[in-house]
Amino acid sequence: MSEPLALSIIIKALNEERNIAGAIESALAALEGYDGEVILADSASTDRTVEIACRYPIRVVTLEQPFERSCGIGAQLGYQHSRGDFVCIIDGDMRLHRGFLEAALAVMAREPRVAGVGGLILEQDTSNVEFEARQARDEPDRRAGSVSRLDCGGLYRREAIEAVGYFTDRNLHGGEELDLGARLHAAGWSLTRIDRPAIDHYGHSGGDFRLLLRRFRNKTAFAAGEVFRASFGRAHFPLVFRNNNGFTLCLIVHLWWLTILATPFLVHGWLLPVALATLVAFPFVAMGLKWRSIRYAAYAVSAWNLYAVCFWFGLLRRRVRPNARIASRILADAVPSRRSSSQIGLRV
């Protein structure tokens, strides 16, 4: 790569022809006034994503091998081609807010041990149960303040990324932000989320169970097992385990299954069908009462079972070295506008 820049904005995408123009235009607008670049890291899209992206003054890179697609490989691919001393990552179905980078850089200037800064995530599509629930939940890592990870992207300090070896684990089909956050915290860095809108997230519309089917097909449902395996025995494993509710959920579902299987050996006579019916119905009833929605209860319990099964698929998947160079092609390479790095107000 040629001489470094101050800022790199990486957009990772797979088949985002509907959203990619908006994502790119928001990134270019956010970059105005800075010495930087925008990189589309494409996971071998089969729609018009790349065709649309190549119309803009950005670098467009794509995977050589479609079978390598994963959430983790997209960000790592972009990072591999980036030059910025500060790296912002968003998805192809997101819009970056003007002014967020300036506010995030100001935090990093004041706090040299802050490895990453995120902002508020505004969900724009709640057309299915999962996104409705996500919007309704008050998740600690989505609130302003110190956080364990930067879900939905943020701005990172390259110095911190280099210190932990790689940006995102190419083997992970989900949970890559958790893995990255845990590695950074274990190395003595911190992450924070500021009380300022950073991203509009449009997500994927569609039916509830179609979303679950897609999660299985693209291996996103394997993430809990993959993250467990990636971190097991390493310094950041306790942080991953403590901050990943998916592990606890999988354990509870497995215990539920074992209880149902053990019941015929422990209960006899007319009590057996009553006990089995009660056990099977319990999570549906509990979730229905909690959310006051049969639809949500059916989706939630189905999702739990899918993720519990897929935990084992993820745990047993073959891994490759996370920092191994990713085979890719550069499809477009626009020259970024050059500005003095002093305009950022940070050492670059």
C-alpha positions as CSV (number, residue, x, y, z in Angstrom):
1,M,0.0,0.0,0.0
2,S,1.1,3.6,-0.5
3,E,1.5,6.2,2.2
4,P,-1.1,6.0,5.1
5,L,-4.2,8.1,5.3
6,A,-6.0,9.5,8.3
7,L,-9.4,7.8,7.9
8,S,-10.7,4.7,6.2
9,I,-14.4,4.0,6.0
10,I,-15.1,0.3,5.3
11,I,-18.5,-0.8,4.0
12,K,-18.9,-4.6,4.1
13,A,-21.7,-5.9,1.8
14,L,-23.2,-9.0,0.2
15,N,-26.1,-8.5,-2.3
16,E,-27.0,-5.0,-1.1
17,E,-28.1,-3.4,-4.4
18,R,-31.1,-1.9,-2.7
19,N,-29.1,-0.1,0.0
20,I,-25.5,0.3,-1.2
21,A,-25.8,3.6,-3.0
22,G,-27.1,5.2,0.2
23,A,-24.4,3.6,2.3
24,I,-21.6,4.8,0.0
25,E,-23.0,8.4,-0.3
26,S,-23.4,8.6,3.5
27,A,-19.7,7.5,3.9
28,L,-18.4,10.0,1.3
29,A,-20.4,12.8,3.0
30,A,-19.1,11.8,6.4
31,L,-15.5,11.9,5.0
32,E,-15.7,15.4,3.7
33,G,-12.9,17.6,5.1
34,Y,-10.8,14.6,6.1
35,D,-7.8,12.9,4.5
36,G,-9.3,9.5,3.8
37,E,-10.8,6.8,1.7
38,V,-14.0,4.7,1.4
39,I,-13.6,1.0,0.7
40,L,-16.4,-1.4,-0.3
41,A,-15.5,-4.9,0.9
42,D,-17.8,-7.1,-1.2
43,S,-18.3,-10.8,-0.4
44,A,-18.7,-11.9,-4.0
45,S,-22.2,-10.4,-4.5
46,T,-24.4,-11.9,-7.2
47,D,-26.6,-8.8,-7.7
48,R,-25.8,-5.3,-8.9
49,T,-24.0,-4.2,-5.6
50,V,-20.5,-4.0,-7.2
51,E,-21.8,-2.4,-10.4
52,I,-23.4,0.4,-8.5
53,A,-20.4,0.8,-6.2
54,C,-18.0,1.2,-9.1
55,R,-19.8,4.4,-10.1
56,Y,-18.4,6.2,-7.0
57,P,-14.9,7.5,-6.2
58,I,-14.1,4.6,-3.8
59,R,-12.0,1.5,-3.7
60,V,-14.0,-1.7,-4.5
61,V,-12.6,-5.1,-3.5
62,T,-14.2,-8.5,-3.7
63,L,-13.6,-12.0,-2.4
64,E,-12.0,-14.4,-4.9
65,Q,-13.7,-17.4,-3.3
66,P,-17.5,-17.0,-2.6
67,F,-17.4,-20.1,-0.3
68,E,-15.4,-18.0,2.2
69,R,-18.2,-15.6,2.9
70,S,-18.8,-14.7,6.5
71,C,-19.5,-11.7,8.6
72,G,-16.0,-11.7,9.9
73,I,-14.3,-11.9,6.6
74,G,-16.0,-8.8,5.2
75,A,-14.5,-6.4,7.7
76,Q,-11.1,-8.1,7.7
77,L,-11.0,-7.9,3.9
78,G,-11.7,-4.2,4.0
79,Y,-9.1,-3.7,6.7
80,Q,-6.6,-5.6,4.6
81,H,-6.9,-3.0,1.9
82,S,-7.2,0.1,4.1
83,R,-4.6,2.7,5.0
84,G,-6.3,4.8,7.6
85,D,-4.9,5.4,11.1
86,F,-8.5,5.3,12.1
87,V,-10.9,2.8,10.6
88,C,-14.7,3.1,10.6
89,I,-16.8,0.0,9.7
90,I,-20.4,-0.1,8.7
91,D,-22.6,-2.6,6.8
92,G,-24.1,-2.1,3.3
93,D,-27.6,-1.6,4.8
94,M,-26.5,1.3,7.0
95,R,-26.2,5.1,6.7
96,L,-23.5,6.9,8.5
97,H,-24.5,10.1,10.2
98,R,-22.7,13.4,9.4
99,G,-20.8,14.6,12.4
100,F,-20.3,11.2,14.1
101,L,-16.7,10.8,13.0
102,E,-15.8,14.3,14.3
103,A,-17.3,13.5,17.7
104,A,-15.7,10.0,17.8
105,L,-12.2,11.4,16.9
106,A,-12.5,14.0,19.6
107,V,-13.1,11.2,22.2
108,M,-10.0,9.4,20.9
109,A,-7.9,12.5,21.1
110,R,-8.8,12.9,24.7
111,E,-8.6,9.2,25.7
112,P,-5.5,7.5,24.2
113,R,-6.5,4.1,25.5
114,V,-9.9,4.1,23.8
115,A,-9.7,1.6,20.9
116,G,-13.1,2.2,19.5
117,V,-16.1,4.6,19.6
118,G,-19.6,3.9,18.5
119,G,-22.8,6.0,18.6
120,L,-26.5,5.4,18.8
121,I,-28.0,2.9,16.3
122,L,-31.4,3.9,14.9
123,E,-33.3,0.9,13.6
124,Q,-35.3,1.9,10.5
125,D,-36.9,-1.5,9.7
126,T,-39.0,-3.3,12.3
127,S,-41.1,-5.4,9.9
128,N,-40.4,-8.6,11.6
129,V,-40.3,-9.9,15.2
130,E,-36.6,-9.9,15.7
131,F,-36.1,-6.2,14.8
132,E,-39.2,-5.2,16.8
133,A,-37.7,-6.9,19.8
134,R,-34.3,-5.4,19.2
135,Q,-35.8,-2.0,19.1
136,A,-37.8,-2.6,22.3
137,R,-34.9,-4.1,24.4
138,D,-32.7,-1.7,26.4
139,E,-29.4,-3.5,25.7
140,P,-26.5,-2.1,27.8
141,D,-24.1,-2.3,24.9
142,R,-26.4,0.0,22.8
143,R,-26.5,2.7,25.5
144,A,-24.0,5.5,25.8
145,G,-21.1,4.8,28.0
146,S,-18.4,2.1,28.3
147,V,-19.4,-1.1,26.4
148,S,-18.1,-4.6,25.8
149,R,-18.4,-4.3,22.0
150,L,-19.5,-2.0,19.2
151,D,-22.4,-3.8,17.5
152,C,-23.4,-2.4,14.2
153,G,-20.0,-0.7,13.6
154,G,-18.0,2.1,14.9
155,L,-14.6,3.9,14.6
156,Y,-11.5,2.1,15.6
157,R,-7.9,3.1,16.2
158,R,-5.5,1.1,14.0
159,E,-2.8,1.1,16.7
160,A,-5.2,-1.0,18.9
161,I,-6.2,-3.3,16.1
162,E,-2.5,-4.0,15.2
163,A,-1.9,-4.7,18.9
164,V,-4.4,-7.6,18.9
165,G,-3.3,-9.1,15.6
166,Y,-6.3,-8.7,13.3
167,F,-9.5,-6.7,12.9
168,T,-12.3,-9.3,12.7
169,D,-12.0,-13.1,12.7
170,R,-12.6,-14.4,9.1
171,N,-14.0,-17.7,10.5
172,L,-17.0,-16.1,12.3
173,H,-20.4,-15.9,10.7
174,G,-21.6,-13.6,13.5
175,G,-20.4,-12.3,16.9
176,E,-17.3,-10.7,15.3
177,E,-17.8,-7.5,17.2
178,L,-18.0,-9.4,20.5
179,D,-14.8,-11.3,19.6
180,L,-13.0,-8.1,18.7
181,G,-14.2,-6.2,21.7
182,A,-13.1,-9.0,24.0
183,R,-9.6,-9.2,22.4
184,L,-9.2,-5.4,22.8
185,H,-10.4,-5.4,26.5
186,A,-8.1,-8.3,27.3
187,A,-5.2,-6.3,25.8
188,G,-5.9,-3.3,28.1
189,W,-8.0,-1.1,25.6
190,S,-11.5,0.2,26.1
191,L,-14.6,0.8,24.0
192,T,-17.2,3.5,24.4
193,R,-20.5,4.5,22.9
194,I,-21.3,8.2,22.7
195,D,-24.8,9.8,23.0
196,R,-25.0,10.8,19.4
197,P,-26.7,9.2,16.4
198,A,-24.1,7.3,14.4
199,I,-26.0,4.9,12.1
200,D,-29.4,4.3,10.5
201,H,-29.8,0.6,10.1
202,Y,-32.3,-0.6,7.5
203,G,-31.8,-4.3,8.0
204,H,-33.6,-7.0,5.9
205,S,-37.4,-7.0,5.6
206,G,-39.3,-10.2,5.3
207,G,-41.2,-12.8,7.3
208,D,-40.1,-14.0,10.7
209,F,-39.3,-17.6,9.8
210,R,-37.8,-16.7,6.4
211,L,-35.3,-14.7,8.4
212,L,-34.5,-17.8,10.5
213,L,-34.1,-19.9,7.4
214,R,-31.7,-17.3,6.0
215,R,-29.7,-17.3,9.2
216,F,-29.3,-21.1,8.8
217,R,-28.4,-21.0,5.1
218,N,-25.8,-18.2,5.5
219,K,-24.4,-19.8,8.7
220,T,-25.2,-16.8,10.9
221,A,-26.9,-19.2,13.3
222,F,-23.5,-21.0,13.7
223,A,-22.0,-17.9,15.4
224,A,-22.2,-18.9,19.0
225,G,-20.3,-22.1,18.5
226,E,-17.7,-20.4,16.3
227,V,-17.1,-17.6,18.8
228,F,-16.8,-20.1,21.6
229,R,-14.2,-22.1,19.7
230,A,-12.3,-19.0,18.5
231,S,-11.8,-17.8,22.1
232,F,-11.6,-21.0,24.1
233,G,-8.3,-21.2,26.0
234,R,-7.3,-17.6,25.1
235,A,-7.0,-14.6,27.4
236,H,-10.2,-13.0,26.2
237,F,-12.4,-16.2,26.7
238,P,-13.8,-15.1,30.1
239,L,-14.9,-11.7,28.5
240,V,-16.5,-13.5,25.6
241,F,-18.3,-16.0,27.9
242,R,-19.5,-13.3,30.3
243,N,-20.8,-11.0,27.5
244,N,-22.4,-13.5,25.2
245,N,-26.0,-14.4,26.2
246,G,-26.0,-16.9,23.4
247,F,-23.9,-19.3,25.4
248,T,-26.3,-19.2,28.3
249,L,-29.3,-19.5,26.1
250,C,-27.8,-22.6,24.4
251,L,-27.1,-24.2,27.8
252,I,-30.7,-23.6,28.9
253,V,-32.1,-25.1,25.7
254,H,-29.9,-28.1,26.1
255,L,-31.0,-28.6,29.7
256,W,-34.7,-28.2,28.5
257,W,-34.1,-31.0,25.9
258,L,-32.4,-33.3,28.5
259,T,-35.3,-32.7,31.0
260,I,-37.9,-33.7,28.4
261,L,-35.8,-36.8,27.4
262,A,-35.4,-37.8,31.1
263,T,-39.0,-37.3,32.0
264,P,-40.3,-40.7,30.8
265,F,-37.7,-42.4,33.1
266,L,-38.8,-40.3,36.1
267,V,-42.6,-39.9,35.7
268,H,-45.0,-42.7,35.1
269,G,-48.7,-43.3,34.5
270,W,-51.2,-40.5,33.8
271,L,-48.7,-37.9,35.1
272,L,-46.3,-38.6,32.2
273,P,-48.3,-36.9,29.4
274,V,-49.1,-34.0,31.7
275,A,-45.5,-33.5,32.6
276,L,-44.3,-33.7,29.0
277,A,-47.0,-31.3,27.8
278,T,-46.1,-28.9,30.6
279,L,-42.4,-29.0,29.8
280,V,-42.9,-28.5,26.1
281,A,-45.4,-25.7,26.6
282,F,-43.6,-23.8,29.3
283,P,-41.2,-21.6,27.2
284,F,-44.0,-20.7,24.8
285,V,-46.3,-19.7,27.6
286,A,-43.5,-17.8,29.5
287,M,-42.5,-15.8,26.4
288,G,-46.1,-15.2,25.4
289,L,-46.8,-13.7,28.8
290,K,-43.6,-11.7,28.8
291,W,-44.2,-10.2,25.4
292,R,-48.0,-10.5,25.3
293,S,-47.6,-12.0,21.8
294,I,-48.1,-15.6,20.6
295,R,-46.3,-14.6,17.4
296,Y,-43.2,-13.5,19.3
297,A,-43.3,-16.6,21.6
298,A,-43.4,-18.9,18.6
299,Y,-40.5,-17.1,16.9
300,A,-38.4,-16.8,20.0
301,V,-38.6,-20.5,21.0
302,S,-38.0,-21.6,17.4
303,A,-35.0,-19.3,17.2
304,W,-33.6,-20.6,20.5
305,N,-33.8,-24.2,19.3
306,L,-32.2,-23.4,15.9
307,Y,-29.3,-21.6,17.6
308,A,-28.8,-24.4,20.1
309,V,-28.6,-27.0,17.3
310,C,-26.3,-24.8,15.2
311,F,-24.0,-24.2,18.1
312,W,-22.5,-27.6,17.4
313,F,-22.1,-26.9,13.7
314,G,-20.2,-23.8,14.6
315,L,-18.1,-25.4,17.3
316,L,-17.0,-28.2,15.0
317,R,-16.3,-26.1,11.8
318,R,-12.8,-26.1,10.4
319,R,-10.9,-22.9,11.1
320,V,-8.2,-21.1,9.2
321,R,-5.7,-18.7,10.6
322,P,-7.6,-15.4,11.3
323,N,-4.9,-13.1,10.1
324,A,-4.1,-15.1,6.9
325,R,-4.3,-12.9,3.8
326,I,-7.6,-13.1,2.1
327,A,-7.7,-13.8,-1.6
328,S,-9.4,-10.9,-3.3
329,R,-9.5,-8.7,-6.4
330,I,-9.5,-4.9,-6.6
331,L,-12.3,-3.9,-9.0
332,A,-12.0,-0.1,-8.7
333,D,-9.5,2.1,-7.0
334,A,-10.3,5.8,-7.0
335,V,-7.7,8.2,-5.7
336,P,-9.0,9.7,-2.5
337,S,-9.1,13.5,-2.0
338,R,-6.0,14.6,0.0
339,R,-6.4,16.9,3.0
340,S,-3.9,17.9,5.6
341,S,-3.9,15.4,8.5
342,S,-3.8,18.3,10.9
343,Q,-7.5,19.0,10.0
344,I,-8.4,15.9,12.1
345,G,-6.7,17.2,15.2
346,L,-5.0,13.9,15.9
347,R,-1.6,12.4,15.4
348,V,-1.6,10.4,12.1
